[in-house]
C-alpha cells in the first residue's frame, strides 16, 4: 500500500490520509470503533460477522459527516472488498495485528513506529553523500 499526502493540505483525519474514497474512510472508522467497543480486540468469527453485516447492508449507524449529522445511515460494503481494501491494508500498515494462535484481530501501535522509521530513513538519505547515478 502506498500512502501519498500533500503536506500543505494534510487532512485532520488519519483515515482520510490512508484511504482513497469516502466510503472506505467510513467503513474503516466503523471497524476501528467496533474494535474499540470490544477493548481493541475481536475474534476471527466476529470480524467475519462484521464483514457480513456490511455486505448484507444491515449496518445502521451515525457517521461524522456534516451532511448526515444526527441521522441514522444504512451502510453497505462488499465483503470481499472489505477484506481486500480495508482490513488487509490495515494489517500490512500495522494499524491492526492478527494473532495466529488466538485467532484475534487487535488495534496496534505499529503504524506509528513504522512511520517514525520511515522518517528516520529519510533523514539517513539526506545525510548520505551524493552518488553518481548512471542509467542504462
N, C-alpha and C positions, 0 to 999 in steps of 0.2 A: 504494500500500500504506500502511496506517495502522498504526503501532506504538503500542499502548496498554500502559502498565505502571503498576503500583502501587508508588510509591516506598517504601512500608513493607513490601512483600513482593516485593522485587526478586530474581528468581532469580539464582543464581550463574552460570548457563549462558546465554550470549548467544543461543543458538538457541531457548531457551525464552521469551525476550522477543520474538523475531521471529516465531516460528511458533505457530499455534494448537493443533495436535494433536501428540501424542507421536510418531505415525508420521512427520509432517513433520519433526520435530526429528531423528529417526533418519536419515531419508533425506538431509537437509541436511548432517548430520555426516559421513555416508558420502561424499558428494560432496566436501566440503572435505578429508577425509582422503585421498581418491583423488587430488585435485589436489595436495596437499602431497607425496604419494609421487612425483609427477611434476614436482617442482620448481616447483609452484604454477601450472602451465600445462598445458592439454590441448587437443588439436585438436577441430574440429567433429565429425569422424568418431568420435573416441574418446568424446566426450560422448554421441553417439548410441548407441554400443555400451554405454556405462554405463547409459543410459536403457532400452535394450532388455533388458539383463541384469536390471534391476529389474523390468521389465514381465513378463518370462518367469518370474520367481521363481527365477532361477538365482544370485542373490547370497547367499552364505553368509558370515556374519561374526560377530564378537563385538561386543556393544553394552555400553555402560557403565551399563545398568540393573541395580540390585542383584538383581532377580528372575531375571536371566539371567547372573549372574556366572559366568565360566568356561565358559559353554555356547556352542556354535555355533548361530546362529539364521539361518533362511532368511527373506530379506526380499523382499517383492513390492510393487510400486508401479506404478500405471498410467503408461504413457509420456507420454501427453498431460497428465495431471495433474502429472507431474514437471516438464514444461516450464512449465505454467501456474502451478503453486503453489509450486514450489521454485526453479527456475532463473531464471524471469523476474523474480520479486520480488528475488532476489539481485542480478541485473543492475541493476534500477531503483533499488535502495538503495545501490549502489556497493560491494557485497561482492565482486562478480565483474565483470570487464571483458571485453568481447568486441572483438577486433581484426578489423575487416572485411578488412584486407589479408592478414594472416597466417592468418585464419580460426581463431583460437585464443581460448580462454577462459582468463583468469588471475585469481588471487586479487588483491584490490585493497585499498588503504587508504582509498579514497574515502569509505567509510561513516563512518569516524572523522572525517574532515574535514567531512562533511555534518552529523554530529551536533554538532560544535563550532559550525558555522554556525547550526544551529537554536538552540543555547544563546545565541549572540550575538544572534539575532533576538529572543529572549525578553527579554534584558537591554535591548535598544533599546526594546521595547514598555513595559517597566517605567518607563523614563525619560521617556516621552512624557507631555505634559500630558493631563489628562482631556479627552475630546471629547464633545460633546453627541451622543447617539445618538438619532435620530428614526426611528421605524418608520412604514411605510406612508404 
